[in-house]
Amino acid sequence: QVQVVESGGGLVQAGGSLTLSCKASGLTFADCAMGWFRQAPGKEREGVSYISWGGGRTYYADSVKGRFTISRDNAKNTLYLQMNSLKPEDTAMYYCAAKSDALYGGVVYTQIYDYNYWGQGTQVTVSS
């Protein structure tokens, strides 16, 4: 049974930092391309950052570029999102997603429909 579990969300003041973690089990994590998405109230889910299963390629949405860093530790089956200089507009539920059928290690996947396993989300709230 595949499980994807996010943690690390919380309430932080603008300018602060948080690190989100995503622990995956029941799949071969090292073979999965991974992504972070977020959804604010009343808005559609949007992509934040993605990483290839080889870890060598990453991609960031323009809104977070230079502030967020995605990384993975395959030995721990864990994905991370380091978020710095947080803004109130970063407030959202953050979701971790896994693509277990990624064929190529050097490819990042940017679409919601690319991913076949999702976590339940962790809430990030940034106060002004």
HUQUI-V81056 format. One record per residue. N is the residue number from 1. SS is DSSP state (A for helix, B for strand, O for the rest). OMEGA is omega in whole degrees, -180 to 180 (NA if undefined). Layout:
BEGIN
n: {N;N}
ss: {SS;SS}
omega: {OMEGA;OMEGA}
END
This chain:
BEGIN
n: {1;2;3;4;5;6;7;8;9;10;11;12;13;14;15;16;17;18;19;20;21;22;23;24;25;26;27;28;29;30;31;32;33;34;35;36;37;38;39;40;41;42;43;44;45;46;47;48;49;50;51;52;53;54;55;56;57;58;59;60;61;62;63;64;65;66;67;68;69;70;71;72;73;74;75;76;77;78;79;80;81;82;83;84;85;86;87;88;89;90;91;92;93;94;95;96;97;98;99;100;101;102;103;104;105;106;107;108;109;110;111;112;113;114;115;116;117;118;119;120;121;122;123;124;125;126;127;128}
ss: {O;O;B;B;B;B;B;O;O;B;B;B;B;O;O;O;O;B;B;B;B;B;B;B;B;O;O;O;A;A;A;O;B;B;B;B;B;B;B;O;O;O;O;O;O;B;B;B;B;B;B;O;O;O;O;O;O;B;B;B;O;O;O;O;O;O;O;B;B;B;B;B;B;A;A;A;O;B;B;B;B;B;B;O;O;O;O;A;A;A;O;B;B;B;B;B;B;B;B;O;O;O;O;O;O;O;O;O;O;O;O;A;A;A;O;O;B;B;O;O;O;B;B;B;B;B;B;O}
omega: {-178;175;176;-172;178;174;175;178;179;180;-178;177;177;-177;-179;-176;172;172;176;175;178;-180;180;178;180;176;178;-172;-176;180;-176;163;-174;178;172;176;176;179;176;-180;178;-179;178;176;-179;178;180;-177;-177;178;180;-178;174;-180;-174;-179;177;-180;-179;171;-179;-176;-178;-176;-179;-180;-178;176;176;177;180;175;-176;178;-180;-178;-172;175;-179;169;176;-177;179;178;-176;-179;177;180;173;180;-177;166;-179;-178;173;-180;-179;173;-172;-177;179;-175;-171;-176;-176;-175;170;-177;-169;-176;179;-176;176;-169;-177;175;-177;172;-179;177;174;-174;173;178;-179;-179;-178;NA}
END
